[in-house]
Amino acid sequence: MLNQLNELNSGVNILLGEFKNTYVAAKMNPTNSEYQQQFDNIKTSLGEIMSKSFNISNDVQTDTNDLN
């Protein structure tokens, strides 16, 4: 699980940097479909990472409950 968390953490750091740039570009150029698509793709990727983080959190909670 630690390896999974490290992978997710590095992915989040990369995506957050890209998120800032694409957010600004998409908001400054709302008619540019390329910027909008890039922004949507990054939002989707961040959502996937959040989902994986939630699943790992649930696994940790289950393992903790099993130990008690």
N, C-alpha and C positions, 0 to 999 in steps of 0.2 A: 504493500500500500504506500509506503514511503516513496518508492520509485515513481508510482503513479502521481502522487502529489507533487513531486519535483517536476515531472513532465508538464503537469497542468500549470504549475506556477510559472515555468519558463514560457509556456504558450500564452498565458495571460499577459505577462510583461510585454511580450512582442506585440500582441494584439492591441493592448491599450495604447501603445505608441502609435500604431496605425489608426486606431479608432479616432484619436484626437485629430490627426491630419485629415482623415476622410470626412469626419464630422464637419470640420470647418469648410472643406472644399464643397461638400454636398449642400451645406446651408448657404454658402456664398454664391453657389451656382445651381439653384434648384431645378433649372431646366436641362442641366447636363445629365443625361441618363447614365453615362459611364461613372461619374462620381456617385450617383445614387446607388448604382449596382454595387460598387465597391463598398460603400457604407453598409448596405444591406447584407453583403457577404460577411463583413466583419461582425455585424450584430448577430448573425446566425452562428458564426464560429464562437463568439463569446457565450451565447446561449448554450451551445453544446458543451463548452467547458464548465459552465455553471451546473448543468445537468450531471455531468460526470462527477463534479465536486460533491453534489448532493448525494449521489449514489455512494461515493466513498464514505461520506459522513454517516450515512445510514449503515454501511457495513461496519464501521468502527463502533457505532452505537450497539449494533447487534452483537458484535464480538465482546464488547464491554458487559452487556447484559448476560451473555453466556458465562462469562467469568465470575459473575456475582451469584 
